Amino acid sequence: MNELKHEGMKVSIVTINYNNAEGLRKTLASVAEQTYEHVEHIIVDGASTDNSVKIIKEYVRQVESQEPRAKSVIWSSEKDKGIYNAMNKGIRKATGEYCQFLNSGDILAAPDVTERMMAVLNSLNIQHSTENVLDILYGDMLKIGVKQYVDRSSRNDDVTLHMFYRGCLNHSPAYIKRSLFDEYGLYDETLKICSDWKFYMQSIVLGKATTKHVDIVVTHFDMNGISETRKDILNEERNRLLQELVPQGILKDYDRYHFPMSQYDRLKRHHLWGLVWFIERVLFKLEKWGVLR
């Protein structure tokens, strides 16, 4: 029964755009070639003055001419109040069980990547009741800039405050259950960069949202966006949100011990933690025997 219920689960891909016609063309092409049929593509354009609207209309005609007509496109072009205001417009229109945010200029890594990710969601969800389906499934992304590399910084099923103290869960390769936005609220439109960070903090770290990582490169991410070029804004917003969301007693410990915790993770990853543990045990014994004070 559950297998039939989750078969053909719809995903809403939200693409926001403003005067990035060529980037948008690449994004739309990567969605159009997806082998997964149950895609609802929501395009929110901020009243672009370049060729963006023309490209969107061409894309709509292309999708509507395809058979079978399982994919659908919902689009608008009007002024908005910023990136997260545009994303929230897309969320409000979304009818899929999960949302993915693929901004103009970002592309899906392969024609079958949506099918592969939705297959993972289907296989996980049919093992549980509808009340316990996975909240957020996420993969990896290839960052494209001066250098290209696969970002696996959030490759961990155990998502904790330690990750968010100096980093974040990647946004574009994440499939977020639509109902989470009803439970935890839409993106904070007063923020310029860190609203997805805040949503993840509230839903995962401080809330009860469940996560799962899969070792699949889902998206190619354009590193020329504001989140990569304006680190000053990013750090200011994140530090302010940490002060607002995290109790001061806990935050003081993270201010003091975050770097040693990162060192521990690095040593453990390279199988050197045993040496450090041995040295610490020797120091413990020397202190206990009064040799060291």
Sequence and secondary structure as in RCSB ss.txt:
>XXXX:A:sequence
MNELKHEGMKVSIVTINYNNAEGLRKTLASVAEQTYEHVEHIIVDGASTDNSVKIIKEYVRQVESQEPRAKSVIW
SSEKDKGIYNAMNKGIRKATGEYCQFLNSGDILAAPDVTERMMAVLNSLNIQHSTENVLDILYGDMLKIGVKQYV
DRSSRNDDVTLHMFYRGCLNHSPAYIKRSLFDEYGLYDETLKICSDWKFYMQSIVLGKATTKHVDIVVTHFDMNG
ISETRKDILNEERNRLLQELVPQGILKDYDRYHFPMSQYDRLKRHHLWGLVWFIERVLFKLEKWGVLR
>XXXX:A:secstr
 HHHHHTT  EEEEEEESS HHHHHHHHHHHHT S   EEEEEEE   SSSHHHHHHHHHHHHHHSSS   EEEE
EE   SSHHHHHHHHHHH  SSEEEE  TT EESSTTHHHHHHHHHHHHHTTS GGG  SEEEEEEEEESSSEEE
E TT  SS  HHHHHH    STTEEEETHHHHHH S  TT SS HHHHHHIIIIISS   EEEEEEEEEEEETTS
HHHH HHHHHHHHHHHHHHHS HHHHHHHHHHHHHHHHHHHHHHTT HHHHHHHHHHHHHHHHTTS  
